[in-house]
Amino acid sequence: MKRENESVTDVLLRMTGDEQDVMKGFGAWKDRGLREEAEATREELDEDFRERQDKLFGHYRAHQLPARGRGDSRVSRI
């Protein structure tokens, strides 16, 4: 869904068209579960964050993000 080098705002604007009518985008994920979309998006964001940390700090990370699994409480609250 989200393309490389595309912000969340860019995705919303692309999905809703040139009119920037946010309501137009509702239902775009109707065939996909919210949980799956949230997990996939979170994994993408975490990976992007790790890559940026590696570029800035090398492989040293003072605050490493844990690998996410199905039992992650932050995801299961969705």
C-alpha positions in Angstrom: 0.0 0.0 0.0 2.6 2.5 1.1 5.3 3.1 -1.5 9.0 3.7 -0.8 9.7 7.3 0.1 6.0 8.0 0.5 4.6 9.6 3.7 1.3 8.5 5.3 -0.2 11.8 4.1 1.0 11.1 0.6 -0.8 7.7 0.7 -4.0 9.2 1.9 -3.9 11.9 -0.8 -3.1 9.4 -3.5 -6.0 7.1 -2.3 -8.5 9.9 -2.1 -7.7 11.5 -5.4 -6.9 15.1 -6.5 -10.0 16.5 -4.7 -8.4 15.6 -1.4 -11.8 14.4 -0.2 -10.7 12.1 2.7 -14.2 10.5 2.9 -13.6 9.1 -0.6 -10.9 6.8 0.8 -13.2 5.0 3.3 -13.8 1.4 2.3 -10.5 1.1 0.3 -9.4 -1.6 2.7 -12.8 -3.3 3.0 -11.4 -6.7 1.8 -8.5 -6.5 4.2 -8.6 -6.9 7.9 -7.7 -3.9 10.1 -5.4 -6.0 12.2 -3.4 -7.2 9.2 -3.1 -3.7 7.8 -2.0 -2.3 11.1 0.6 -5.1 11.6 2.0 -4.7 8.1 2.2 -0.9 8.4 3.8 -1.1 11.8 6.4 -3.6 10.5 7.2 -1.2 7.6 7.6 1.7 9.9 9.8 -0.3 12.3 12.0 -1.4 9.4 12.3 2.1 8.1 13.2 3.3 11.6 15.9 0.6 11.9 17.3 1.5 8.5 17.5 5.2 9.4 19.2 4.4 12.7 21.7 2.2 10.9 22.5 5.0 8.5 22.9 7.5 11.3 24.6 5.4 14.0 25.9 2.3 12.2 24.8 -1.0 13.8 24.9 0.5 17.4 21.4 1.2 18.6 20.9 2.4 22.2 17.2 1.9 22.0 16.6 -1.2 19.9 13.1 -2.0 18.8 12.1 -5.6 19.5 11.0 -7.8 16.7 7.2 -7.9 16.6 5.2 -11.1 16.9 1.5 -12.0 17.0 1.5 -11.7 20.8 2.7 -8.1 20.9 0.3 -6.3 23.2 0.5 -3.0 21.3 -0.8 -4.7 18.2 -3.4 -6.8 19.9 -5.2 -3.8 21.3 -6.3 -2.7 17.8 
